[in-house]
Amino acid sequence: MKIRGSRHIQGRIVAATITRKANGRFYVALKVEADVQPLPTTGQAIGVDLGITDFAILSSGLKIDNNRFTKAMRQKLTHEQRIISSSQRSEAP
């Protein structure tokens, strides 16, 4: 059996799950126990405000767009523009 790995296994293997897809290929998912290295403390903090129209606004003033909201509105806008466009074509002589 050919084996192709996406990365080196670091840590002790705790469990393995073997699955067979509909196309006949087998996949293995490994659960490993690894030592976690703590991140160094920087002493800096930041505030995050989660919202509806904006996904998040940081205390530094940076706004992170809510892609789900804008995607839905973009799709609705495209749909409405198509309706307007088709109605204008039918009215023209």
PDB file with one MODEL, atoms N, CA, C and O in Angstrom:
MODEL        1
ATOM      1  N   MET A   1       0.840  -1.161   0.000  1.00  0.00           N
ATOM      2  CA  MET A   1       0.000   0.000   0.000  1.00  0.00           C
ATOM      3  C   MET A   1       0.894   1.236   0.000  1.00  0.00           C
ATOM      4  O   MET A   1       1.854   1.308   0.767  1.00  0.00           O
ATOM      5  N   LYS A   2       0.584   2.206  -0.855  1.00  0.00           N
ATOM      6  CA  LYS A   2       1.348   3.449  -0.881  1.00  0.00           C
ATOM      7  C   LYS A   2       0.906   4.336   0.275  1.00  0.00           C
ATOM      8  O   LYS A   2      -0.270   4.392   0.633  1.00  0.00           O
ATOM      9  N   ILE A   3       1.873   5.017   0.836  1.00  0.00           N
ATOM     10  CA  ILE A   3       1.573   5.928   1.939  1.00  0.00           C
ATOM     11  C   ILE A   3       2.076   7.308   1.562  1.00  0.00           C
ATOM     12  O   ILE A   3       3.221   7.479   1.143  1.00  0.00           O
ATOM     13  N   ARG A   4       1.213   8.273   1.717  1.00  0.00           N
ATOM     14  CA  ARG A   4       1.599   9.654   1.449  1.00  0.00           C
ATOM     15  C   ARG A   4       1.182  10.479   2.652  1.00  0.00           C
ATOM     16  O   ARG A   4       0.005  10.511   3.011  1.00  0.00           O
ATOM     17  N   GLY A   5       2.126  11.133   3.265  1.00  0.00           N
ATOM     18  CA  GLY A   5       1.833  11.920   4.456  1.00  0.00           C
ATOM     19  C   GLY A   5       1.893  13.401   4.166  1.00  0.00           C
ATOM     20  O   GLY A   5       2.659  13.851   3.314  1.00  0.00           O
ATOM     21  N   SER A   6       1.077  14.158   4.882  1.00  0.00           N
ATOM     22  CA  SER A   6       1.078  15.599   4.684  1.00  0.00           C
ATOM     23  C   SER A   6       2.122  16.281   5.561  1.00  0.00           C
ATOM     24  O   SER A   6       2.577  17.380   5.246  1.00  0.00           O
ATOM     25  N   ARG A   7       2.501  15.632   6.662  1.00  0.00           N
ATOM     26  CA  ARG A   7       3.521  16.205   7.539  1.00  0.00           C
ATOM     27  C   ARG A   7       4.111  15.108   8.423  1.00  0.00           C
ATOM     28  O   ARG A   7       3.567  14.008   8.515  1.00  0.00           O
ATOM     29  N   HIS A   8       5.217  15.422   9.061  1.00  0.00           N
ATOM     30  CA  HIS A   8       5.849  14.457   9.955  1.00  0.00           C
ATOM     31  C   HIS A   8       5.044  14.362  11.245  1.00  0.00           C
ATOM     32  O   HIS A   8       4.498  15.353  11.729  1.00  0.00           O
ATOM     33  N   ILE A   9       4.982  13.167  11.784  1.00  0.00           N
ATOM     34  CA  ILE A   9       4.237  12.946  13.020  1.00  0.00           C
ATOM     35  C   ILE A   9       5.128  13.333  14.188  1.00  0.00           C
ATOM     36  O   ILE A   9       6.221  12.792  14.357  1.00  0.00           O
ATOM     37  N   GLN A  10       4.649  14.277  14.993  1.00  0.00           N
ATOM     38  CA  GLN A  10       5.389  14.712  16.168  1.00  0.00           C
ATOM     39  C   GLN A  10       4.577  14.334  17.393  1.00  0.00           C
ATOM     40  O   GLN A  10       3.449  14.796  17.563  1.00  0.00           O
ATOM     41  N   GLY A  11       5.131  13.520  18.224  1.00  0.00           N
ATOM     42  CA  GLY A  11       4.432  13.081  19.418  1.00  0.00           C
ATOM     43  C   GLY A  11       4.114  11.599  19.356  1.00  0.00           C
ATOM     44  O   GLY A  11       4.523  10.896  18.432  1.00  0.00           O
ATOM     45  N   ARG A  12       3.376  11.137  20.359  1.00  0.00           N
ATOM     46  CA  ARG A  12       3.020   9.730  20.479  1.00  0.00           C
ATOM     47  C   ARG A  12       1.641   9.508  19.875  1.00  0.00           C
ATOM     48  O   ARG A  12       0.697  10.229  20.198  1.00  0.00           O
ATOM     49  N   ILE A  13       1.517   8.498  18.989  1.00  0.00           N
ATOM     50  CA  ILE A  13       0.235   8.182  18.364  1.00  0.00           C
ATOM     51  C   ILE A  13      -0.674   7.549  19.409  1.00  0.00           C
ATOM     52  O   ILE A  13      -0.316   6.545  20.026  1.00  0.00           O
ATOM     53  N   VAL A  14      -1.853   8.139  19.607  1.00  0.00           N
ATOM     54  CA  VAL A  14      -2.809   7.669  20.603  1.00  0.00           C
ATOM     55  C   VAL A  14      -3.895   6.828  19.945  1.00  0.00           C
ATOM     56  O   VAL A  14      -4.303   5.803  20.491  1.00  0.00           O
ATOM     57  N   ALA A  15      -4.368   7.258  18.768  1.00  0.00           N
ATOM     58  CA  ALA A  15      -5.445   6.535  18.088  1.00  0.00           C
ATOM     59  C   ALA A  15      -5.317   6.749  16.587  1.00  0.00           C
ATOM     60  O   ALA A  15      -4.730   7.728  16.126  1.00  0.00           O
ATOM     61  N   ALA A  16      -5.882   5.804  15.837  1.00  0.00           N
ATOM     62  CA  ALA A  16      -5.898   5.908  14.378  1.00  0.00           C
ATOM     63  C   ALA A  16      -7.280   5.497  13.880  1.00  0.00           C
ATOM     64  O   ALA A  16      -7.848   4.504  14.336  1.00  0.00           O
ATOM     65  N   THR A  17      -7.811   6.272  12.940  1.00  0.00           N
ATOM     66  CA  THR A  17      -9.102   5.965  12.336  1.00  0.00           C
ATOM     67  C   THR A  17      -8.886   5.745  10.849  1.00  0.00           C
ATOM     68  O   THR A  17      -8.381   6.625  10.152  1.00  0.00           O
ATOM     69  N   ILE A  18      -9.268   4.572  10.364  1.00  0.00           N
ATOM     70  CA  ILE A  18      -9.116   4.241   8.949  1.00  0.00           C
ATOM     71  C   ILE A  18     -10.491   4.306   8.303  1.00  0.00           C
ATOM     72  O   ILE A  18     -11.439   3.674   8.768  1.00  0.00           O
ATOM     73  N   THR A  19     -10.590   5.084   7.216  1.00  0.00           N
ATOM     74  CA  THR A  19     -11.856   5.199   6.492  1.00  0.00           C
ATOM     75  C   THR A  19     -11.629   4.875   5.026  1.00  0.00           C
ATOM     76  O   THR A  19     -10.551   5.108   4.480  1.00  0.00           O
ATOM     77  N   ARG A  20     -12.667   4.335   4.402  1.00  0.00           N
ATOM     78  CA  ARG A  20     -12.612   4.033   2.972  1.00  0.00           C
ATOM     79  C   ARG A  20     -13.679   4.874   2.293  1.00  0.00           C
ATOM     80  O   ARG A  20     -14.858   4.790   2.637  1.00  0.00           O
ATOM     81  N   LYS A  21     -13.266   5.681   1.331  1.00  0.00           N
ATOM     82  CA  LYS A  21     -14.189   6.547   0.612  1.00  0.00           C
ATOM     83  C   LYS A  21     -14.880   5.764  -0.495  1.00  0.00           C
ATOM     84  O   LYS A  21     -14.505   4.630  -0.794  1.00  0.00           O
ATOM     85  N   ALA A  22     -15.893   6.380  -1.102  1.00  0.00           N
ATOM     86  CA  ALA A  22     -16.663   5.724  -2.160  1.00  0.00           C
ATOM     87  C   ALA A  22     -15.805   5.411  -3.383  1.00  0.00           C
ATOM     88  O   ALA A  22     -16.104   4.480  -4.130  1.00  0.00           O
ATOM     89  N   ASN A  23     -14.743   6.183  -3.587  1.00  0.00           N
ATOM     90  CA  ASN A  23     -13.867   5.940  -4.736  1.00  0.00           C
ATOM     91  C   ASN A  23     -12.884   4.799  -4.487  1.00  0.00           C
ATOM     92  O   ASN A  23     -12.074   4.493  -5.362  1.00  0.00           O
ATOM     93  N   GLY A  24     -12.936   4.162  -3.314  1.00  0.00           N
ATOM     94  CA  GLY A  24     -12.085   3.021  -3.010  1.00  0.00           C
ATOM     95  C   GLY A  24     -10.789   3.370  -2.305  1.00  0.00           C
ATOM     96  O   GLY A  24     -10.028   2.474  -1.941  1.00  0.00           O
ATOM     97  N   ARG A  25     -10.523   4.646  -2.105  1.00  0.00           N
ATOM     98  CA  ARG A  25      -9.284   5.050  -1.441  1.00  0.00           C
ATOM     99  C   ARG A  25      -9.443   4.981   0.075  1.00  0.00           C
ATOM    100  O   ARG A  25     -10.513   5.242   0.626  1.00  0.00           O
ATOM    101  N   PHE A  26      -8.345   4.621   0.725  1.00  0.00           N
ATOM    102  CA  PHE A  26      -8.320   4.552   2.177  1.00  0.00           C
ATOM    103  C   PHE A  26      -7.625   5.787   2.725  1.00  0.00           C
ATOM    104  O   PHE A  26      -6.665   6.284   2.137  1.00  0.00           O
ATOM    105  N   TYR A  27      -8.116   6.276   3.851  1.00  0.00           N
ATOM    106  CA  TYR A  27      -7.518   7.423   4.522  1.00  0.00           C
ATOM    107  C   TYR A  27      -7.336   7.075   5.993  1.00  0.00           C
ATOM    108  O   TYR A  27      -8.148   6.361   6.582  1.00  0.00           O
ATOM    109  N   VAL A  28      -6.261   7.588   6.576  1.00  0.00           N
ATOM    110  CA  VAL A  28      -5.985   7.356   7.989  1.00  0.00           C
ATOM    111  C   VAL A  28      -5.885   8.705   8.684  1.00  0.00           C
ATOM    112  O   VAL A  28      -5.146   9.587   8.249  1.00  0.00           O
ATOM    113  N   ALA A  29      -6.635   8.854   9.765  1.00  0.00           N
ATOM    114  CA  ALA A  29      -6.554  10.051  10.599  1.00  0.00           C
ATOM    115  C   ALA A  29      -5.895   9.645  11.908  1.00  0.00           C
ATOM    116  O   ALA A  29      -6.377   8.748  12.599  1.00  0.00           O
ATOM    117  N   LEU A  30      -4.802  10.300  12.244  1.00  0.00           N
ATOM    118  CA  LEU A  30      -4.061   9.969  13.454  1.00  0.00           C
ATOM    119  C   LEU A  30      -4.318  10.998  14.538  1.00  0.00           C
ATOM    120  O   LEU A  30      -4.362  12.200  14.279  1.00  0.00           O
ATOM    121  N   LYS A  31      -4.485  10.507  15.752  1.00  0.00           N
ATOM    122  CA  LYS A  31      -4.595  11.375  16.916  1.00  0.00           C
ATOM    123  C   LYS A  31      -3.304  11.204  17.696  1.00  0.00           C
ATOM    124  O   LYS A  31      -2.961  10.094  18.102  1.00  0.00           O
ATOM    125  N   VAL A  32      -2.585  12.305  17.907  1.00  0.00           N
ATOM    126  CA  VAL A  32      -1.293  12.229  18.587  1.00  0.00           C
ATOM    127  C   VAL A  32      -1.324  13.049  19.867  1.00  0.00           C
ATOM    128  O   VAL A  32      -2.083  14.007  20.009  1.00  0.00           O
ATOM    129  N   GLU A  33      -0.480  12.640  20.778  1.00  0.00           N
ATOM    130  CA  GLU A  33      -0.304  13.366  22.028  1.00  0.00           C
ATOM    131  C   GLU A  33       1.051  14.047  21.943  1.00  0.00           C
ATOM    132  O   GLU A  33       2.086  13.385  21.878  1.00  0.00           O
ATOM    133  N   ALA A  34       1.040  15.365  21.944  1.00  0.00           N
ATOM    134  CA  ALA A  34       2.283  16.107  21.776  1.00  0.00           C
ATOM    135  C   ALA A  34       2.432  17.125  22.901  1.00  0.00           C
ATOM    136  O   ALA A  34       1.447  17.586  23.478  1.00  0.00           O
ATOM    137  N   ASP A  35       3.669  17.462  23.195  1.00  0.00           N
ATOM    138  CA  ASP A  35       3.941  18.492  24.187  1.00  0.00           C
ATOM    139  C   ASP A  35       3.668  19.854  23.557  1.00  0.00           C
ATOM    140  O   ASP A  35       4.129  20.146  22.454  1.00  0.00           O
ATOM    141  N   VAL A  36       2.919  20.671  24.267  1.00  0.00           N
ATOM    142  CA  VAL A  36       2.586  22.003  23.770  1.00  0.00           C
ATOM    143  C   VAL A  36       3.545  23.001  24.399  1.00  0.00           C
ATOM    144  O   VAL A  36       3.677  23.075  25.621  1.00  0.00           O
ATOM    145  N   GLN A  37       4.206  23.762  23.550  1.00  0.00           N
ATOM    146  CA  GLN A  37       5.127  24.784  24.030  1.00  0.00           C
ATOM    147  C   GLN A  37       4.341  26.079  24.241  1.00  0.00           C
ATOM    148  O   GLN A  37       3.721  26.576  23.300  1.00  0.00           O
ATOM    149  N   PRO A  38       4.354  26.632  25.448  1.00  0.00           N
ATOM    150  CA  PRO A  38       3.606  27.873  25.684  1.00  0.00           C
ATOM    151  C   PRO A  38       4.235  29.042  24.926  1.00  0.00           C
ATOM    152  O   PRO A  38       5.453  29.120  24.765  1.00  0.00           O
ATOM    153  N   LEU A  39       3.376  29.941  24.469  1.00  0.00           N
ATOM    154  CA  LEU A  39       3.859  31.124  23.765  1.00  0.00           C
ATOM    155  C   LEU A  39       4.438  32.112  24.765  1.00  0.00           C
ATOM    156  O   LEU A  39       3.965  32.190  25.900  1.00  0.00           O
ATOM    157  N   PRO A  40       5.451  32.865  24.364  1.00  0.00           N
ATOM    158  CA  PRO A  40       6.015  33.855  25.282  1.00  0.00           C
ATOM    159  C   PRO A  40       5.019  34.995  25.504  1.00  0.00           C
ATOM    160  O   PRO A  40       4.304  35.395  24.586  1.00  0.00           O
ATOM    161  N   THR A  41       4.982  35.508  26.729  1.00  0.00           N
ATOM    162  CA  THR A  41       4.083  36.616  27.028  1.00  0.00           C
ATOM    163  C   THR A  41       4.706  37.917  26.550  1.00  0.00           C
ATOM    164  O   THR A  41       5.902  38.149  26.725  1.00  0.00           O
ATOM    165  N   THR A  42       3.879  38.763  25.943  1.00  0.00           N
ATOM    166  CA  THR A  42       4.369  40.041  25.425  1.00  0.00           C
ATOM    167  C   THR A  42       3.976  41.194  26.328  1.00  0.00           C
ATOM    168  O   THR A  42       4.550  42.280  26.237  1.00  0.00           O
ATOM    169  N   GLY A  43       3.000  40.966  27.201  1.00  0.00           N
ATOM    170  CA  GLY A  43       2.552  42.039  28.075  1.00  0.00           C
ATOM    171  C   GLY A  43       1.571  42.974  27.394  1.00  0.00           C
ATOM    172  O   GLY A  43       1.127  43.948  28.002  1.00  0.00           O
ATOM    173  N   GLN A  44       1.225  42.701  26.144  1.00  0.00           N
ATOM    174  CA  GLN A  44       0.293  43.550  25.407  1.00  0.00           C
ATOM    175  C   GLN A  44      -1.077  42.884  25.376  1.00  0.00           C
ATOM    176  O   GLN A  44      -1.188  41.659  25.336  1.00  0.00           O
ATOM    177  N   ALA A  45      -2.104  43.706  25.396  1.00  0.00           N
ATOM    178  CA  ALA A  45      -3.471  43.194  25.332  1.00  0.00           C
ATOM    179  C   ALA A  45      -4.232  43.952  24.255  1.00  0.00           C
ATOM    180  O   ALA A  45      -3.866  45.070  23.893  1.00  0.00           O
ATOM    181  N   ILE A  46      -5.288  43.337  23.748  1.00  0.00           N
ATOM    182  CA  ILE A  46      -6.119  43.971  22.731  1.00  0.00           C
ATOM    183  C   ILE A  46      -7.569  43.599  23.013  1.00  0.00           C
ATOM    184  O   ILE A  46      -7.861  42.493  23.468  1.00  0.00           O
ATOM    185  N   GLY A  47      -8.464  44.528  22.740  1.00  0.00           N
ATOM    186  CA  GLY A  47      -9.888  44.279  22.925  1.00  0.00           C
ATOM    187  C   GLY A  47     -10.532  43.928  21.597  1.00  0.00           C
ATOM    188  O   GLY A  47     -10.162  44.473  20.556  1.00  0.00           O
ATOM    189  N   VAL A  48     -11.495  43.015  21.633  1.00  0.00           N
ATOM    190  CA  VAL A  48     -12.197  42.593  20.425  1.00  0.00           C
ATOM    191  C   VAL A  48     -13.693  42.720  20.676  1.00  0.00           C
ATOM    192  O   VAL A  48     -14.224  42.154  21.631  1.00  0.00           O
ATOM    193  N   ASP A  49     -14.372  43.477  19.799  1.00  0.00           N
ATOM    194  CA  ASP A  49     -15.819  43.640  19.881  1.00  0.00           C
ATOM    195  C   ASP A  49     -16.436  42.910  18.699  1.00  0.00           C
ATOM    196  O   ASP A  49     -16.245  43.313  17.551  1.00  0.00           O
ATOM    197  N   LEU A  50     -17.176  41.836  18.972  1.00  0.00           N
ATOM    198  CA  LEU A  50     -17.835  41.080  17.914  1.00  0.00           C
ATOM    199  C   LEU A  50     -19.176  41.727  17.613  1.00  0.00           C
ATOM    200  O   LEU A  50     -19.945  42.045  18.520  1.00  0.00           O
ATOM    201  N   GLY A  51     -19.449  41.920  16.317  1.00  0.00           N
ATOM    202  CA  GLY A  51     -20.679  42.591  15.934  1.00  0.00           C
ATOM    203  C   GLY A  51     -21.447  41.834  14.874  1.00  0.00           C
ATOM    204  O   GLY A  51     -21.123  40.694  14.543  1.00  0.00           O
ATOM    205  N   ILE A  52     -22.485  42.494  14.341  1.00  0.00           N
ATOM    206  CA  ILE A  52     -23.323  41.878  13.318  1.00  0.00           C
ATOM    207  C   ILE A  52     -22.881  42.325  11.930  1.00  0.00           C
ATOM    208  O   ILE A  52     -22.615  41.494  11.061  1.00  0.00           O
ATOM    209  N   THR A  53     -22.803  43.642  11.720  1.00  0.00           N
ATOM    210  CA  THR A  53     -22.413  44.128  10.392  1.00  0.00           C
ATOM    211  C   THR A  53     -20.922  43.944  10.155  1.00  0.00           C
ATOM    212  O   THR A  53     -20.510  43.564   9.059  1.00  0.00           O
ATOM    213  N   ASP A  54     -20.114  44.209  11.168  1.00  0.00           N
ATOM    214  CA  ASP A  54     -18.678  43.938  11.097  1.00  0.00           C
ATOM    215  C   ASP A  54     -18.418  42.715  11.960  1.00  0.00           C
ATOM    216  O   ASP A  54     -18.948  42.606  13.065  1.00  0.00           O
ATOM    217  N   PHE A  55     -17.600  41.792  11.454  1.00  0.00           N
ATOM    218  CA  PHE A  55     -17.316  40.575  12.219  1.00  0.00           C
ATOM    219  C   PHE A  55     -16.684  40.928  13.554  1.00  0.00           C
ATOM    220  O   PHE A  55     -17.091  40.428  14.603  1.00  0.00           O
ATOM    221  N   ALA A  56     -15.681  41.797  13.500  1.00  0.00           N
ATOM    222  CA  ALA A  56     -15.010  42.208  14.729  1.00  0.00           C
ATOM    223  C   ALA A  56     -14.398  43.583  14.534  1.00  0.00           C
ATOM    224  O   ALA A  56     -13.993  43.950  13.431  1.00  0.00           O
ATOM    225  N   ILE A  57     -14.336  44.337  15.625  1.00  0.00           N
ATOM    226  CA  ILE A  57     -13.642  45.616  15.642  1.00  0.00           C
ATOM    227  C   ILE A  57     -12.638  45.534  16.784  1.00  0.00           C
ATOM    228  O   ILE A  57     -13.003  45.286  17.933  1.00  0.00           O
ATOM    229  N   LEU A  58     -11.376  45.745  16.453  1.00  0.00           N
ATOM    230  CA  LEU A  58     -10.319  45.661  17.455  1.00  0.00           C
ATOM    231  C   LEU A  58     -10.164  46.995  18.159  1.00  0.00           C
ATOM    232  O   LEU A  58     -10.574  48.028  17.631  1.00  0.00           O
ATOM    233  N   SER A  59      -9.574  46.983  19.352  1.00  0.00           N
ATOM    234  CA  SER A  59      -9.373  48.216  20.102  1.00  0.00           C
ATOM    235  C   SER A  59      -8.414  49.159  19.382  1.00  0.00           C
ATOM    236  O   SER A  59      -8.368  50.348  19.697  1.00  0.00           O
ATOM    237  N   SER A  60      -7.657  48.651  18.433  1.00  0.00           N
ATOM    238  CA  SER A  60      -6.774  49.505  17.638  1.00  0.00           C
ATOM    239  C   SER A  60      -7.541  50.231  16.538  1.00  0.00           C
ATOM    240  O   SER A  60      -6.974  51.078  15.847  1.00  0.00           O
ATOM    241  N   GLY A  61      -8.846  49.905  16.365  1.00  0.00           N
ATOM    242  CA  GLY A  61      -9.665  50.551  15.343  1.00  0.00           C
ATOM    243  C   GLY A  61      -9.797  49.744  14.067  1.00  0.00           C
ATOM    244  O   GLY A  61     -10.542  50.135  13.169  1.00  0.00           O
ATOM    245  N   LEU A  62      -9.099  48.639  13.965  1.00  0.00           N
ATOM    246  CA  LEU A  62      -9.154  47.796  12.771  1.00  0.00           C
ATOM    247  C   LEU A  62     -10.491  47.076  12.705  1.00  0.00           C
ATOM    248  O   LEU A  62     -10.904  46.421  13.662  1.00  0.00           O
ATOM    249  N   LYS A  63     -11.176  47.204  11.542  1.00  0.00           N
ATOM    250  CA  LYS A  63     -12.456  46.526  11.338  1.00  0.00           C
ATOM    251  C   LYS A  63     -12.234  45.292  10.480  1.00  0.00           C
ATOM    252  O   LYS A  63     -11.572  45.359   9.444  1.00  0.00           O
ATOM    253  N   ILE A  64     -12.786  44.168  10.912  1.00  0.00           N
ATOM    254  CA  ILE A  64     -12.712  42.920  10.158  1.00  0.00           C
ATOM    255  C   ILE A  64     -14.106  42.658   9.613  1.00  0.00           C
ATOM    256  O   ILE A  64     -15.065  42.512  10.370  1.00  0.00           O
ATOM    257  N   ASP A  65     -14.206  42.599   8.286  1.00  0.00           N
ATOM    258  CA  ASP A  65     -15.481  42.487   7.595  1.00  0.00           C
ATOM    259  C   ASP A  65     -16.153  41.151   7.866  1.00  0.00           C
ATOM    260  O   ASP A  65     -15.477  40.131   8.002  1.00  0.00           O
ATOM    261  N   ASN A  66     -17.481  41.150   7.947  1.00  0.00           N
ATOM    262  CA  ASN A  66     -18.269  39.934   8.115  1.00  0.00           C
ATOM    263  C   ASN A  66     -18.568  39.393   6.727  1.00  0.00           C
ATOM    264  O   ASN A  66     -19.533  39.819   6.093  1.00  0.00           O
ATOM    265  N   ASN A  67     -17.761  38.467   6.251  1.00  0.00           N
ATOM    266  CA  ASN A  67     -17.894  37.956   4.888  1.00  0.00           C
ATOM    267  C   ASN A  67     -19.227  37.283   4.646  1.00  0.00           C
ATOM    268  O   ASN A  67     -19.769  37.369   3.544  1.00  0.00           O
ATOM    269  N   ARG A  68     -19.764  36.620   5.646  1.00  0.00           N
ATOM    270  CA  ARG A  68     -21.036  35.923   5.471  1.00  0.00           C
ATOM    271  C   ARG A  68     -22.146  36.932   5.188  1.00  0.00           C
ATOM    272  O   ARG A  68     -22.981  36.702   4.313  1.00  0.00           O
ATOM    273  N   PHE A  69     -22.163  38.042   5.915  1.00  0.00           N
ATOM    274  CA  PHE A  69     -23.181  39.070   5.731  1.00  0.00           C
ATOM    275  C   PHE A  69     -23.021  39.734   4.372  1.00  0.00           C
ATOM    276  O   PHE A  69     -23.997  39.887   3.637  1.00  0.00           O
ATOM    277  N   THR A  70     -21.807  40.127   4.036  1.00  0.00           N
ATOM    278  CA  THR A  70     -21.600  40.820   2.760  1.00  0.00           C
ATOM    279  C   THR A  70     -21.818  39.886   1.584  1.00  0.00           C
ATOM    280  O   THR A  70     -22.285  40.331   0.535  1.00  0.00           O
ATOM    281  N   LYS A  71     -21.500  38.620   1.720  1.00  0.00           N
ATOM    282  CA  LYS A  71     -21.722  37.671   0.628  1.00  0.00           C
ATOM    283  C   LYS A  71     -23.210  37.519   0.351  1.00  0.00           C
ATOM    284  O   LYS A  71     -23.631  37.509  -0.806  1.00  0.00           O
ATOM    285  N   ALA A  72     -24.008  37.401   1.409  1.00  0.00           N
ATOM    286  CA  ALA A  72     -25.457  37.267   1.234  1.00  0.00           C
ATOM    287  C   ALA A  72     -26.036  38.525   0.604  1.00  0.00           C
ATOM    288  O   ALA A  72     -26.887  38.439  -0.282  1.00  0.00           O
ATOM    289  N   MET A  73     -25.588  39.683   1.048  1.00  0.00           N
ATOM    290  CA  MET A  73     -26.096  40.931   0.484  1.00  0.00           C
ATOM    291  C   MET A  73     -25.643  41.107  -0.965  1.00  0.00           C
ATOM    292  O   MET A  73     -26.390  41.635  -1.788  1.00  0.00           O
ATOM    293  N   ARG A  74     -24.430  40.668  -1.278  1.00  0.00           N
ATOM    294  CA  ARG A  74     -23.930  40.749  -2.653  1.00  0.00           C
ATOM    295  C   ARG A  74     -24.768  39.866  -3.568  1.00  0.00           C
ATOM    296  O   ARG A  74     -25.089  40.261  -4.689  1.00  0.00           O
ATOM    297  N   GLN A  75     -25.126  38.671  -3.097  1.00  0.00           N
ATOM    298  CA  GLN A  75     -25.958  37.770  -3.895  1.00  0.00           C
ATOM    299  C   GLN A  75     -27.351  38.349  -4.089  1.00  0.00           C
ATOM    300  O   GLN A  75     -27.925  38.236  -5.173  1.00  0.00           O
ATOM    301  N   LYS A  76     -27.899  38.968  -3.050  1.00  0.00           N
ATOM    302  CA  LYS A  76     -29.220  39.583  -3.159  1.00  0.00           C
ATOM    303  C   LYS A  76     -29.175  40.752  -4.136  1.00  0.00           C
ATOM    304  O   LYS A  76     -30.087  40.915  -4.948  1.00  0.00           O
ATOM    305  N   LEU A  77     -28.124  41.567  -4.067  1.00  0.00           N
ATOM    306  CA  LEU A  77     -27.972  42.691  -4.984  1.00  0.00           C
ATOM    307  C   LEU A  77     -27.888  42.208  -6.424  1.00  0.00           C
ATOM    308  O   LEU A  77     -28.528  42.780  -7.306  1.00  0.00           O
ATOM    309  N   THR A  78     -27.112  41.169  -6.672  1.00  0.00           N
ATOM    310  CA  THR A  78     -26.988  40.607  -8.021  1.00  0.00           C
ATOM    311  C   THR A  78     -28.338  40.124  -8.522  1.00  0.00           C
ATOM    312  O   THR A  78     -28.689  40.360  -9.678  1.00  0.00           O
ATOM    313  N   HIS A  79     -29.096  39.452  -7.670  1.00  0.00           N
ATOM    314  CA  HIS A  79     -30.421  38.947  -8.043  1.00  0.00           C
ATOM    315  C   HIS A  79     -31.358  40.103  -8.397  1.00  0.00           C
ATOM    316  O   HIS A  79     -32.047  40.054  -9.416  1.00  0.00           O
ATOM    317  N   GLU A  80     -31.383  41.137  -7.563  1.00  0.00           N
ATOM    318  CA  GLU A  80     -32.259  42.286  -7.808  1.00  0.00           C
ATOM    319  C   GLU A  80     -31.854  43.025  -9.080  1.00  0.00           C
ATOM    320  O   GLU A  80     -32.716  43.488  -9.826  1.00  0.00           O
ATOM    321  N   GLN A  81     -30.546  43.139  -9.334  1.00  0.00           N
ATOM    322  CA  GLN A  81     -30.084  43.802 -10.557  1.00  0.00           C
ATOM    323  C   GLN A  81     -30.516  43.027 -11.793  1.00  0.00           C
ATOM    324  O   GLN A  81     -30.847  43.631 -12.814  1.00  0.00           O
ATOM    325  N   ARG A  82     -30.519  41.706 -11.718  1.00  0.00           N
ATOM    326  CA  ARG A  82     -30.988  40.897 -12.850  1.00  0.00           C
ATOM    327  C   ARG A  82     -32.473  41.122 -13.103  1.00  0.00           C
ATOM    328  O   ARG A  82     -32.903  41.210 -14.253  1.00  0.00           O
ATOM    329  N   ILE A  83     -33.250  41.216 -12.044  1.00  0.00           N
ATOM    330  CA  ILE A  83     -34.689  41.463 -12.192  1.00  0.00           C
ATOM    331  C   ILE A  83     -34.924  42.814 -12.853  1.00  0.00           C
ATOM    332  O   ILE A  83     -35.728  42.924 -13.778  1.00  0.00           O
ATOM    333  N   ILE A  84     -34.226  43.841 -12.383  1.00  0.00           N
ATOM    334  CA  ILE A  84     -34.371  45.177 -12.963  1.00  0.00           C
ATOM    335  C   ILE A  84     -33.933  45.175 -14.416  1.00  0.00           C
ATOM    336  O   ILE A  84     -34.606  45.750 -15.272  1.00  0.00           O
ATOM    337  N   SER A  85     -32.820  44.536 -14.694  1.00  0.00           N
ATOM    338  CA  SER A  85     -32.299  44.491 -16.060  1.00  0.00           C
ATOM    339  C   SER A  85     -33.278  43.802 -16.999  1.00  0.00           C
ATOM    340  O   SER A  85     -33.500  44.286 -18.109  1.00  0.00           O
ATOM    341  N   SER A  86     -33.860  42.700 -16.589  1.00  0.00           N
ATOM    342  CA  SER A  86     -34.786  41.980 -17.465  1.00  0.00           C
ATOM    343  C   SER A  86     -36.086  42.752 -17.639  1.00  0.00           C
ATOM    344  O   SER A  86     -36.692  42.693 -18.709  1.00  0.00           O
ATOM    345  N   SER A  87     -36.532  43.479 -16.609  1.00  0.00           N
ATOM    346  CA  SER A  87     -37.765  44.259 -16.754  1.00  0.00           C
ATOM    347  C   SER A  87     -37.540  45.456 -17.663  1.00  0.00           C
ATOM    348  O   SER A  87     -38.457  45.850 -18.384  1.00  0.00           O
ATOM    349  N   GLN A  88     -36.357  46.045 -17.653  1.00  0.00           N
ATOM    350  CA  GLN A  88     -36.059  47.172 -18.534  1.00  0.00           C
ATOM    351  C   GLN A  88     -35.985  46.714 -19.981  1.00  0.00           C
ATOM    352  O   GLN A  88     -36.393  47.451 -20.879  1.00  0.00           O
ATOM    353  N   ARG A  89     -35.481  45.531 -20.223  1.00  0.00           N
ATOM    354  CA  ARG A  89     -35.399  45.009 -21.584  1.00  0.00           C
ATOM    355  C   ARG A  89     -36.789  44.749 -22.150  1.00  0.00           C
ATOM    356  O   ARG A  89     -37.036  44.998 -23.330  1.00  0.00           O
ATOM    357  N   SER A  90     -37.684  44.255 -21.326  1.00  0.00           N
ATOM    358  CA  SER A  90     -39.021  43.928 -21.821  1.00  0.00           C
ATOM    359  C   SER A  90     -39.841  45.185 -22.093  1.00  0.00           C
ATOM    360  O   SER A  90     -40.749  45.150 -22.924  1.00  0.00           O
ATOM    361  N   GLU A  91     -39.544  46.303 -21.410  1.00  0.00           N
ATOM    362  CA  GLU A  91     -40.271  47.545 -21.635  1.00  0.00           C
ATOM    363  C   GLU A  91     -39.787  48.266 -22.879  1.00  0.00           C
ATOM    364  O   GLU A  91     -40.552  49.010 -23.493  1.00  0.00           O
ATOM    365  N   ALA A  92     -38.544  48.064 -23.262  1.00  0.00           N
ATOM    366  CA  ALA A  92     -37.982  48.768 -24.415  1.00  0.00           C
ATOM    367  C   ALA A  92     -38.624  48.254 -25.701  1.00  0.00           C
ATOM    368  O   ALA A  92     -38.885  47.058 -25.831  1.00  0.00           O
ATOM    369  N   PRO A  93     -38.889  49.186 -26.681  1.00  0.00           N
ATOM    370  CA  PRO A  93     -39.530  48.751 -27.936  1.00  0.00           C
ATOM    371  C   PRO A  93     -38.640  47.924 -28.804  1.00  0.00           C
ATOM    372  O   PRO A  93     -39.053  47.497 -29.882  1.00  0.00           O
TER     373      PRO A  93
ENDMDL
END
